[in-house]
Amino acid sequence: MAKRQSGMVLNFVAWLTGVLVSLAVGFGLTDGVLYVKWIPLVVTQVAGWIVVITTLVSVVLAIIQK
């Protein structure tokens, strides 16, 4: 039973890390701090907003599912 709980904790930590990294990258793209060479800034900003929105939607869906 303890092994199952430790697996659940590890899964949660990995999920939370993914959410935080996704938000950091998304907001970095929207702010122009992160950019992709040879791609216009407006395209990377739109991509950043897509990352932020889809990450937030996935968080809400994960909470609803539980």
C-alpha positions as CSV (number, residue, x, y, z in Angstrom):
1,M,0.0,0.0,0.0
2,A,2.9,2.4,0.8
3,K,4.4,1.8,-2.6
4,R,1.1,2.8,-4.3
5,Q,0.9,6.0,-2.3
6,S,4.5,6.9,-3.1
7,G,3.7,6.3,-6.8
8,M,0.8,8.6,-6.5
9,V,2.9,11.3,-4.9
10,L,5.6,10.9,-7.5
11,N,3.0,11.2,-10.3
12,F,1.6,14.3,-8.7
13,V,5.1,15.9,-8.4
14,A,5.8,15.1,-12.0
15,W,2.5,16.5,-13.1
16,L,2.9,19.7,-11.1
17,T,6.5,20.1,-12.4
18,G,5.1,19.8,-16.0
19,V,2.4,22.4,-15.3
20,L,4.9,24.9,-13.8
21,V,7.4,24.4,-16.7
22,S,4.6,24.8,-19.3
23,L,3.4,28.0,-17.6
24,A,7.0,29.4,-17.4
25,V,7.7,28.7,-21.0
26,G,4.3,30.0,-22.1
27,F,4.6,33.3,-20.2
28,G,8.2,33.6,-21.4
29,L,7.1,33.4,-25.0
30,T,4.2,35.9,-24.5
31,D,6.6,38.4,-22.8
32,G,9.2,38.1,-25.5
33,V,11.8,36.8,-23.0
34,L,12.0,33.5,-24.9
35,Y,11.9,33.5,-28.7
36,V,12.6,31.2,-31.6
37,K,15.1,32.5,-34.1
38,W,13.7,33.1,-37.6
39,I,10.1,33.1,-36.4
40,P,8.4,36.5,-36.0
41,L,7.8,37.6,-32.4
42,V,4.0,37.8,-32.9
43,V,4.0,34.1,-33.8
44,T,5.9,33.1,-30.7
45,Q,3.6,35.2,-28.6
46,V,0.5,33.5,-30.0
47,A,2.2,30.2,-29.4
48,G,2.9,31.2,-25.8
49,W,-0.7,32.1,-25.2
50,I,-1.8,28.7,-26.7
51,V,0.6,27.0,-24.2
52,V,-0.7,29.0,-21.3
53,I,-4.4,28.5,-22.2
54,T,-4.1,24.7,-22.9
55,T,-2.1,24.2,-19.7
56,L,-4.8,26.0,-17.6
57,V,-7.5,24.0,-19.3
58,S,-5.7,20.8,-18.6
59,V,-5.3,21.7,-14.9
60,V,-9.1,22.5,-14.6
61,L,-9.9,19.2,-16.4
62,A,-7.6,17.2,-14.1
63,I,-9.2,18.8,-11.0
64,I,-12.7,18.1,-12.3
65,Q,-11.7,14.5,-13.1
66,K,-10.6,13.9,-9.5
